[in-house]
Amino acid sequence: MLNIDTRLRQAAFQRLEAIAQQYSNDVPWEAIAQPVPLDGESFFIASRAIGIFKPKQMPDGILSIKTVVPKQGRINIYSDSASDEGGFWYSLEAGGTAKPANRQLLISYERQDPIIYLVGVAPGRYLPLWPCYIDNMDLARELCHVSMNDRIGQMRHVAENHGAYKTDEIEKRYVIREAKTRVHQAEFRARVMLAYSNRCAMTGLPVPQLLEAAHIIPDIVQDSTAEVSNGISLSRLHHRAYDADLIGIDPDYRIHLNDELLSTQDGPLLESMKQLDGQRIFTPKHARDKPSQEALELRYQRFMSR
């Protein structure tokens, strides 16, 4: 039978897998804070009050670390803590090894335990990355380096001997790059959702789990930006239609459906989409967050040429 340390980590990873399927890259704290059942009891993945966390059932080591975006402003996790080595730098508690949390983190570093990194992307919103590993400790600067030696969200290498798996450097760089891309995407989505009050700009749908942050200028284009003004909150259906140029938005924020969609006859869902033709999208209250009219014009020209 697996020991308690391994079973706690496996149960935590399974819970995160389920949460990620529901919320994608932008998970509310309320979902993370739910207790996880195990052996007739329950444990927690993280704590609201502290960044370095060990559940009481875990003999030693840590389960998770967490960064927080304060309500008064946003922290760019990527630019502030990305390392030249690939991965992320994470601040220890002030006080070095005199602090119990830092000592437990050091244990997980020495054992190469797989841990969870909850990256703050907006106030009360997190991108979970797992399994992560602490691969360097700089006690003088009170920093540790967090990397990922396995595919994101997988746990096939979580077993009794946590440090036995060695990954190819090319794969490692790929996984780290994927993780940083997800941080960017999660930050962008969280800021767009906040600007649009968690509602679809076309329909007003207020269900965050069904909403996505659509880029006006696609992120694969060199001139694309991660500013809120290059994003629009859309339901998954309307996002797909916008990306496929079945729906366009002109610089006056007016919605247009292409002729093919307008001429198709197929049930109430499509009819409800047709009702959007000629309507204006909802826009954020702050001028800086409103969709860039220049970007809309460029994108609308693409829609008109299809």
LODREN-119511 format. One record per residue (C-alpha): residue number from 1; x negated, y, z negated; residue in three letters. Coordinates in pm, 1 decimal, m for minus. Layout:
<recs>
<n->NUM&X->X&Y->Y&Z->Z&res->ala>
...
</recs>
This chain:
<recs>
<n->1&X->0.0&Y->0.0&Z->0.0&res->met>
<n->2&X->m126.1&Y->349.0&Z->82.9&res->leu>
<n->3&X->m233.3&Y->561.5&Z->m210.8&res->asn>
<n->4&X->m26.3&Y->856.3&Z->m338.1&res->ile>
<n->5&X->m249.2&Y->1113.4&Z->m168.3&res->asp>
<n->6&X->m195.7&Y->960.4&Z->175.2&res->thr>
<n->7&X->176.8&Y->907.9&Z->122.9&res->arg>
<n->8&X->222.3&Y->1269.5&Z->17.4&res->leu>
<n->9&X->42.6&Y->1392.8&Z->327.6&res->arg>
<n->10&X->233.6&Y->1161.6&Z->559.7&res->gln>
<n->11&X->567.8&Y->1264.6&Z->409.6&res->ala>
<n->12&X->474.2&Y->1633.9&Z->439.2&res->ala>
<n->13&X->368.9&Y->1592.1&Z->802.8&res->phe>
<n->14&X->692.7&Y->1408.1&Z->883.1&res->gln>
<n->15&X->895.5&Y->1689.7&Z->728.6&res->arg>
<n->16&X->703.3&Y->1948.2&Z->929.5&res->leu>
<n->17&X->761.3&Y->1749.3&Z->1247.8&res->glu>
<n->18&X->1137.3&Y->1764.8&Z->1185.3&res->ala>
<n->19&X->1126.5&Y->2135.8&Z->1098.4&res->ile>
<n->20&X->919.0&Y->2217.5&Z->1406.1&res->ala>
<n->21&X->1171.3&Y->2044.7&Z->1632.2&res->gln>
<n->22&X->1443.7&Y->2264.8&Z->1486.0&res->gln>
<n->23&X->1262.1&Y->2598.8&Z->1469.9&res->tyr>
<n->24&X->971.0&Y->2557.0&Z->1713.8&res->ser>
<n->25&X->683.2&Y->2794.2&Z->1627.3&res->asn>
<n->26&X->869.4&Y->3036.5&Z->1402.4&res->asp>
<n->27&X->978.9&Y->2862.8&Z->1082.2&res->val>
<n->28&X->1158.6&Y->3050.7&Z->801.8&res->pro>
<n->29&X->1023.2&Y->3011.8&Z->450.6&res->trp>
<n->30&X->1359.5&Y->2871.4&Z->336.4&res->glu>
<n->31&X->1302.6&Y->2563.7&Z->554.3&res->ala>
<n->32&X->946.4&Y->2512.6&Z->432.7&res->ile>
<n->33&X->1048.4&Y->2557.6&Z->69.2&res->ala>
<n->34&X->1289.4&Y->2263.1&Z->67.9&res->gln>
<n->35&X->1168.7&Y->1972.6&Z->m153.3&res->pro>
<n->36&X->1045.0&Y->1659.7&Z->24.4&res->val>
<n->37&X->1169.9&Y->1326.2&Z->m118.0&res->pro>
<n->38&X->913.3&Y->1059.6&Z->m203.7&res->leu>
<n->39&X->934.8&Y->749.3&Z->m427.5&res->asp>
<n->40&X->1258.0&Y->859.6&Z->m593.6&res->gly>
<n->41&X->1116.1&Y->1205.0&Z->m673.3&res->glu>
<n->42&X->1038.3&Y->1510.1&Z->m462.5&res->ser>
<n->43&X->746.2&Y->1741.8&Z->m400.2&res->phe>
<n->44&X->687.4&Y->2076.6&Z->m231.3&res->phe>
<n->45&X->475.3&Y->2155.1&Z->75.1&res->ile>
<n->46&X->374.4&Y->2503.7&Z->m37.7&res->ala>
<n->47&X->441.4&Y->2775.6&Z->m292.6&res->ser>
<n->48&X->581.7&Y->3121.2&Z->m231.2&res->arg>
<n->49&X->353.9&Y->3270.9&Z->m496.8&res->ala>
<n->50&X->14.8&Y->3120.6&Z->m407.9&res->ile>
<n->51&X->m178.9&Y->3053.4&Z->m88.8&res->gly>
<n->52&X->m378.6&Y->2742.7&Z->m183.7&res->ile>
<n->53&X->m137.6&Y->2472.3&Z->m291.3&res->phe>
<n->54&X->m154.1&Y->2127.4&Z->m450.1&res->lys>
<n->55&X->171.1&Y->1951.2&Z->m545.2&res->pro>
<n->56&X->176.4&Y->1821.5&Z->m901.4&res->lys>
<n->57&X->194.8&Y->1460.9&Z->m779.2&res->gln>
<n->58&X->m137.0&Y->1491.5&Z->m592.6&res->met>
<n->59&X->m428.1&Y->1378.1&Z->m814.6&res->pro>
<n->60&X->m676.5&Y->1627.1&Z->m667.8&res->asp>
<n->61&X->m750.3&Y->1818.6&Z->m350.1&res->gly>
<n->62&X->m496.3&Y->2042.4&Z->m174.7&res->ile>
<n->63&X->m203.8&Y->1988.6&Z->60.2&res->leu>
<n->64&X->m165.7&Y->2331.4&Z->220.6&res->ser>
<n->65&X->m295.2&Y->2684.3&Z->263.1&res->ile>
<n->66&X->m83.4&Y->2984.6&Z->361.5&res->lys>
<n->67&X->m128.8&Y->3336.1&Z->498.2&res->thr>
<n->68&X->145.3&Y->3593.8&Z->448.4&res->val>
<n->69&X->259.2&Y->3889.6&Z->657.1&res->val>
<n->70&X->373.4&Y->4163.0&Z->415.9&res->pro>
<n->71&X->708.5&Y->4330.9&Z->470.4&res->lys>
<n->72&X->549.0&Y->4669.5&Z->528.9&res->gln>
<n->73&X->350.6&Y->4555.7&Z->830.7&res->gly>
<n->74&X->220.1&Y->4283.1&Z->1054.6&res->arg>
<n->75&X->m119.6&Y->4115.1&Z->1035.9&res->ile>
<n->76&X->m265.7&Y->3986.6&Z->1359.7&res->asn>
<n->77&X->m388.0&Y->3646.9&Z->1246.3&res->ile>
<n->78&X->m570.6&Y->3572.5&Z->1569.5&res->tyr>
<n->79&X->m787.3&Y->3883.6&Z->1588.6&res->ser>
<n->80&X->m843.7&Y->3919.3&Z->1214.8&res->asp>
<n->81&X->m949.1&Y->3565.8&Z->1129.7&res->ser>
<n->82&X->m1039.2&Y->3376.1&Z->1447.5&res->ala>
<n->83&X->m1397.4&Y->3254.9&Z->1433.8&res->ser>
<n->84&X->m1672.7&Y->3235.7&Z->1692.0&res->asp>
<n->85&X->m1705.0&Y->2865.7&Z->1612.5&res->glu>
<n->86&X->m1342.8&Y->2800.9&Z->1705.8&res->gly>
<n->87&X->m1074.3&Y->2783.1&Z->1439.2&res->gly>
<n->88&X->m983.5&Y->3027.6&Z->1164.5&res->phe>
<n->89&X->m1148.3&Y->3181.6&Z->860.9&res->trp>
<n->90&X->m938.6&Y->3166.5&Z->543.9&res->tyr>
<n->91&X->m999.9&Y->3370.2&Z->227.6&res->ser>
<n->92&X->m1041.9&Y->3187.1&Z->m101.8&res->leu>
<n->93&X->m902.8&Y->3321.5&Z->m426.5&res->glu>
<n->94&X->m1128.0&Y->3590.8&Z->m570.9&res->ala>
<n->95&X->m1348.8&Y->3441.7&Z->m840.2&res->gly>
<n->96&X->m1525.4&Y->3158.2&Z->m660.6&res->gly>
<n->97&X->m1534.6&Y->2812.0&Z->m817.3&res->thr>
<n->98&X->m1415.8&Y->2954.1&Z->m1148.9&res->ala>
<n->99&X->m1068.7&Y->2945.1&Z->m992.5&res->lys>
<n->100&X->m895.5&Y->2602.5&Z->m1011.1&res->pro>
<n->101&X->m740.0&Y->2643.9&Z->m663.8&res->ala>
<n->102&X->m1081.7&Y->2700.4&Z->m507.1&res->asn>
<n->103&X->m1222.2&Y->2393.6&Z->m682.4&res->arg>
<n->104&X->m940.0&Y->2179.7&Z->m547.1&res->gln>
<n->105&X->m995.1&Y->2321.1&Z->m198.9&res->leu>
<n->106&X->m1363.4&Y->2229.8&Z->m228.7&res->leu>
<n->107&X->m1264.5&Y->1870.8&Z->m305.6&res->ile>
<n->108&X->m1057.7&Y->1853.3&Z->11.8&res->ser>
<n->109&X->m1350.1&Y->2001.4&Z->205.7&res->tyr>
<n->110&X->m1590.0&Y->1738.9&Z->74.7&res->glu>
<n->111&X->m1346.5&Y->1454.6&Z->150.3&res->arg>
<n->112&X->m1229.9&Y->1602.3&Z->482.0&res->gln>
<n->113&X->m864.9&Y->1571.5&Z->381.3&res->asp>
<n->114&X->m608.1&Y->1657.4&Z->649.6&res->pro>
<n->115&X->m418.3&Y->1964.6&Z->530.3&res->ile>
<n->116&X->m144.7&Y->2202.4&Z->648.1&res->ile>
<n->117&X->m211.9&Y->2562.4&Z->752.4&res->tyr>
<n->118&X->99.6&Y->2782.5&Z->733.7&res->leu>
<n->119&X->13.2&Y->3084.5&Z->947.5&res->val>
<n->120&X->223.0&Y->3390.6&Z->867.7&res->gly>
<n->121&X->364.4&Y->3539.1&Z->1189.2&res->val>
<n->122&X->622.6&Y->3779.8&Z->1040.5&res->ala>
<n->123&X->758.7&Y->3850.6&Z->691.9&res->pro>
<n->124&X->899.3&Y->3519.8&Z->565.7&res->gly>
<n->125&X->817.9&Y->3337.2&Z->894.0&res->arg>
<n->126&X->540.6&Y->3082.2&Z->952.8&res->tyr>
<n->127&X->375.2&Y->2875.7&Z->1221.4&res->leu>
<n->128&X->278.6&Y->2537.7&Z->1068.1&res->pro>
<n->129&X->m44.6&Y->2384.8&Z->1200.7&res->leu>
<n->130&X->m134.8&Y->2030.4&Z->1099.5&res->trp>
<n->131&X->m342.3&Y->1827.0&Z->1045.4&res->pro>
<n->132&X->m614.8&Y->2085.1&Z->982.1&res->cys>
<n->133&X->m954.3&Y->2031.4&Z->821.7&res->tyr>
<n->134&X->m1186.4&Y->2257.1&Z->625.2&res->ile>
<n->135&X->m1517.4&Y->2214.6&Z->804.1&res->asp>
<n->136&X->m1723.6&Y->2489.5&Z->640.2&res->asn>
<n->137&X->m1737.5&Y->2667.4&Z->303.9&res->met>
<n->138&X->m1897.6&Y->3009.2&Z->252.4&res->asp>
<n->139&X->m1874.8&Y->3059.5&Z->m122.2&res->leu>
<n->140&X->m2083.3&Y->3377.3&Z->m109.3&res->ala>
<n->141&X->m1822.5&Y->3546.9&Z->110.6&res->arg>
<n->142&X->m1537.0&Y->3352.2&Z->m51.8&res->glu>
<n->143&X->m1426.2&Y->3208.9&Z->282.8&res->leu>
<n->144&X->m1359.4&Y->2865.3&Z->424.7&res->cys>
<n->145&X->m1337.9&Y->2768.6&Z->790.1&res->his>
<n->146&X->m1028.1&Y->2582.8&Z->908.8&res->val>
<n->147&X->m1038.2&Y->2369.8&Z->1222.9&res->ser>
<n->148&X->m830.2&Y->2100.3&Z->1388.6&res->met>
<n->149&X->m985.1&Y->1764.2&Z->1471.7&res->asn>
<n->150&X->m672.9&Y->1591.3&Z->1593.1&res->asp>
<n->151&X->m378.2&Y->1660.8&Z->1816.2&res->arg>
<n->152&X->m143.8&Y->1916.7&Z->1665.7&res->ile>
<n->153&X->145.7&Y->1763.8&Z->1475.9&res->gly>
<n->154&X->18.6&Y->1404.9&Z->1500.6&res->gln>
<n->155&X->m86.0&Y->1189.7&Z->1205.5&res->met>
<n->156&X->m204.4&Y->864.9&Z->1354.1&res->arg>
<n->157&X->m547.7&Y->918.1&Z->1199.4&res->his>
<n->158&X->m417.5&Y->991.1&Z->848.3&res->val>
<n->159&X->m519.7&Y->683.1&Z->650.6&res->ala>
<n->160&X->m721.6&Y->584.1&Z->345.0&res->glu>
<n->161&X->m1050.7&Y->698.6&Z->497.5&res->asn>
<n->162&X->m962.9&Y->1053.3&Z->605.3&res->his>
<n->163&X->m1311.4&Y->1144.2&Z->725.4&res->gly>
<n->164&X->m1369.1&Y->844.9&Z->950.9&res->ala>
<n->165&X->m1238.5&Y->996.6&Z->1273.6&res->tyr>
<n->166&X->m1482.5&Y->1189.6&Z->1491.8&res->lys>
<n->167&X->m1349.4&Y->1376.0&Z->1791.2&res->thr>
<n->168&X->m1517.2&Y->1471.0&Z->2114.0&res->asp>
<n->169&X->m1623.8&Y->1837.5&Z->2117.9&res->glu>
<n->170&X->m1439.0&Y->1907.4&Z->2444.1&res->ile>
<n->171&X->m1114.1&Y->1774.1&Z->2297.9&res->glu>
<n->172&X->m1175.9&Y->1969.5&Z->1978.5&res->lys>
<n->173&X->m1217.7&Y->2297.2&Z->2166.9&res->arg>
<n->174&X->m900.2&Y->2222.7&Z->2365.0&res->tyr>
<n->175&X->m696.9&Y->2159.7&Z->2049.0&res->val>
<n->176&X->m830.1&Y->2475.2&Z->1881.7&res->ile>
<n->177&X->m746.3&Y->2679.1&Z->2191.6&res->arg>
<n->178&X->m396.0&Y->2529.8&Z->2192.1&res->glu>
<n->179&X->m354.9&Y->2620.1&Z->1825.3&res->ala>
<n->180&X->m456.6&Y->2981.8&Z->1886.6&res->lys>
<n->181&X->m217.8&Y->3001.5&Z->2182.0&res->thr>
<n->182&X->61.8&Y->2881.1&Z->1957.1&res->arg>
<n->183&X->m27.6&Y->3148.3&Z->1699.1&res->val>
<n->184&X->m0.1&Y->3416.0&Z->1970.5&res->his>
<n->185&X->332.3&Y->3277.3&Z->2093.1&res->gln>
<n->186&X->472.8&Y->3250.2&Z->1741.5&res->ala>
<n->187&X->371.6&Y->3606.2&Z->1653.4&res->glu>
<n->188&X->528.4&Y->3734.2&Z->1977.0&res->phe>
<n->189&X->853.1&Y->3544.6&Z->1919.7&res->arg>
<n->190&X->880.8&Y->3653.6&Z->1556.3&res->ala>
<n->191&X->838.0&Y->4021.8&Z->1644.5&res->arg>
<n->192&X->1085.0&Y->4005.0&Z->1933.3&res->val>
<n->193&X->1344.8&Y->3825.8&Z->1718.5&res->met>
<n->194&X->1303.8&Y->4089.7&Z->1446.7&res->leu>
<n->195&X->1347.8&Y->4373.1&Z->1698.9&res->ala>
<n->196&X->1666.9&Y->4216.6&Z->1836.1&res->tyr>
<n->197&X->1804.3&Y->4125.6&Z->1491.2&res->ser>
<n->198&X->1800.1&Y->3754.8&Z->1583.3&res->asn>
<n->199&X->2057.7&Y->3797.1&Z->1858.8&res->arg>
<n->200&X->2058.5&Y->3716.7&Z->2229.6&res->cys>
<n->201&X->2025.3&Y->4041.4&Z->2427.6&res->ala>
<n->202&X->2277.2&Y->3918.1&Z->2684.8&res->met>
<n->203&X->2544.2&Y->3738.9&Z->2482.8&res->thr>
<n->204&X->2490.5&Y->3851.4&Z->2123.3&res->gly>
<n->205&X->2449.3&Y->3488.0&Z->2010.8&res->leu>
<n->206&X->2322.0&Y->3510.8&Z->1647.4&res->pro>
<n->207&X->2167.7&Y->3162.4&Z->1607.7&res->val>
<n->208&X->1785.8&Y->3189.8&Z->1580.4&res->pro>
<n->209&X->1732.8&Y->2818.0&Z->1650.5&res->gln>
<n->210&X->1886.8&Y->2870.7&Z->1994.7&res->leu>
<n->211&X->1694.1&Y->3188.4&Z->2078.9&res->leu>
<n->212&X->1360.6&Y->3240.1&Z->2253.0&res->glu>
<n->213&X->1138.9&Y->3537.9&Z->2331.9&res->ala>
<n->214&X->1135.9&Y->3578.5&Z->2709.2&res->ala>
<n->215&X->845.8&Y->3762.9&Z->2870.7&res->his>
<n->216&X->939.6&Y->4027.8&Z->3125.4&res->ile>
<n->217&X->597.0&Y->4009.1&Z->3287.4&res->ile>
<n->218&X->513.5&Y->3636.9&Z->3244.9&res->pro>
<n->219&X->225.7&Y->3563.3&Z->3009.1&res->asp>
<n->220&X->37.6&Y->3381.0&Z->3284.3&res->ile>
<n->221&X->5.7&Y->3713.0&Z->3472.3&res->val>
<n->222&X->m307.2&Y->3914.1&Z->3396.7&res->gln>
<n->223&X->m116.3&Y->4237.6&Z->3325.3&res->asp>
<n->224&X->119.3&Y->4068.6&Z->3078.9&res->ser>
<n->225&X->110.4&Y->4191.7&Z->2718.9&res->thr>
<n->226&X->225.3&Y->4056.2&Z->2384.3&res->ala>
<n->227&X->400.8&Y->4381.2&Z->2293.5&res->glu>
<n->228&X->767.6&Y->4364.0&Z->2196.2&res->val>
<n->229&X->843.1&Y->4594.5&Z->2490.5&res->ser>
<n->230&X->741.2&Y->4306.5&Z->2720.3&res->asn>
<n->231&X->989.2&Y->4072.2&Z->2555.1&res->gly>
<n->232&X->1362.6&Y->4011.8&Z->2543.1&res->ile>
<n->233&X->1550.8&Y->3787.8&Z->2299.4&res->ser>
<n->234&X->1752.5&Y->3535.9&Z->2501.5&res->leu>
<n->235&X->1930.5&Y->3209.3&Z->2438.3&res->ser>
<n->236&X->1749.2&Y->2905.7&Z->2575.2&res->arg>
<n->237&X->1995.5&Y->2878.7&Z->2864.7&res->leu>
<n->238&X->1968.6&Y->3243.4&Z->2964.2&res->his>
<n->239&X->1590.9&Y->3236.7&Z->2922.6&res->his>
<n->240&X->1567.4&Y->2947.9&Z->3169.7&res->arg>
<n->241&X->1795.2&Y->3132.1&Z->3413.0&res->ala>
<n->242&X->1585.0&Y->3450.5&Z->3378.8&res->tyr>
<n->243&X->1259.3&Y->3263.4&Z->3436.5&res->asp>
<n->244&X->1410.1&Y->3095.8&Z->3743.5&res->ala>
<n->245&X->1524.2&Y->3434.1&Z->3881.5&res->asp>
<n->246&X->1885.4&Y->3321.6&Z->3872.9&res->leu>
<n->247&X->1944.4&Y->3624.1&Z->3649.3&res->ile>
<n->248&X->1773.8&Y->3962.1&Z->3683.4&res->gly>
<n->249&X->1762.8&Y->4274.2&Z->3465.5&res->ile>
<n->250&X->1714.5&Y->4611.8&Z->3633.6&res->asp>
<n->251&X->1531.9&Y->4912.4&Z->3478.9&res->pro>
<n->252&X->1865.5&Y->5049.3&Z->3351.8&res->asp>
<n->253&X->1906.0&Y->4729.4&Z->3145.7&res->tyr>
<n->254&X->2186.8&Y->4603.4&Z->3368.7&res->arg>
<n->255&X->2228.3&Y->4228.4&Z->3428.0&res->ile>
<n->256&X->2251.9&Y->4081.3&Z->3777.4&res->his>
<n->257&X->2326.3&Y->3723.4&Z->3882.5&res->leu>
<n->258&X->2197.7&Y->3597.3&Z->4214.5&res->asn>
<n->259&X->2443.0&Y->3509.9&Z->4491.4&res->asp>
<n->260&X->2391.0&Y->3135.9&Z->4453.4&res->glu>
<n->261&X->2493.8&Y->3144.0&Z->4088.6&res->leu>
<n->262&X->2788.6&Y->3373.3&Z->4152.7&res->leu>
<n->263&X->2924.5&Y->3150.5&Z->4428.7&res->ser>
<n->264&X->2893.8&Y->2825.8&Z->4233.7&res->thr>
<n->265&X->3215.1&Y->2690.8&Z->4079.5&res->gln>
<n->266&X->3149.6&Y->2467.7&Z->3779.9&res->asp>
<n->267&X->3336.2&Y->2501.2&Z->3452.6&res->gly>
<n->268&X->3367.8&Y->2750.2&Z->3165.7&res->pro>
<n->269&X->2996.2&Y->2778.7&Z->3078.8&res->leu>
<n->270&X->2902.6&Y->2902.9&Z->3422.8&res->leu>
<n->271&X->3208.9&Y->3126.6&Z->3431.2&res->glu>
<n->272&X->3097.6&Y->3287.5&Z->3104.3&res->ser>
<n->273&X->2757.2&Y->3358.6&Z->3261.9&res->met>
<n->274&X->2925.7&Y->3520.8&Z->3561.7&res->lys>
<n->275&X->3100.2&Y->3761.1&Z->3323.5&res->gln>
<n->276&X->2755.9&Y->3906.6&Z->3242.1&res->leu>
<n->277&X->2706.9&Y->4035.2&Z->3596.3&res->asp>
<n->278&X->2696.5&Y->4415.2&Z->3581.5&res->gly>
<n->279&X->2685.9&Y->4428.7&Z->3201.5&res->gln>
<n->280&X->2397.5&Y->4587.7&Z->3008.7&res->arg>
<n->281&X->2177.4&Y->4398.4&Z->2766.0&res->ile>
<n->282&X->2159.4&Y->4490.0&Z->2398.4&res->phe>
<n->283&X->1835.1&Y->4674.1&Z->2323.8&res->thr>
<n->284&X->1641.4&Y->4729.0&Z->1998.0&res->pro>
<n->285&X->1712.5&Y->5041.3&Z->1797.1&res->lys>
<n->286&X->1348.0&Y->5153.7&Z->1794.2&res->his>
<n->287&X->1238.0&Y->5314.8&Z->2121.2&res->ala>
<n->288&X->894.5&Y->5150.4&Z->2105.7&res->arg>
<n->289&X->1059.0&Y->4805.1&Z->2109.9&res->asp>
<n->290&X->1295.9&Y->4863.2&Z->2401.1&res->lys>
<n->291&X->1210.1&Y->4669.6&Z->2718.5&res->pro>
<n->292&X->955.5&Y->4854.5&Z->2930.8&res->ser>
<n->293&X->1140.0&Y->4999.8&Z->3228.5&res->gln>
<n->294&X->823.2&Y->4979.2&Z->3436.1&res->glu>
<n->295&X->790.6&Y->4608.6&Z->3356.6&res->ala>
<n->296&X->1161.2&Y->4554.4&Z->3427.5&res->leu>
<n->297&X->1123.2&Y->4723.9&Z->3766.3&res->glu>
<n->298&X->834.7&Y->4494.5&Z->3862.5&res->leu>
<n->299&X->1022.9&Y->4186.9&Z->3749.3&res->arg>
<n->300&X->1347.3&Y->4298.5&Z->3912.2&res->tyr>
<n->301&X->1174.1&Y->4335.5&Z->4247.7&res->gln>
<n->302&X->1074.4&Y->3970.5&Z->4222.2&res->arg>
<n->303&X->1436.3&Y->3877.6&Z->4149.1&res->phe>
<n->304&X->1559.3&Y->4076.5&Z->4451.9&res->met>
<n->305&X->1308.7&Y->3912.9&Z->4685.0&res->ser>
<n->306&X->1422.9&Y->3557.6&Z->4607.1&res->arg>
</recs>
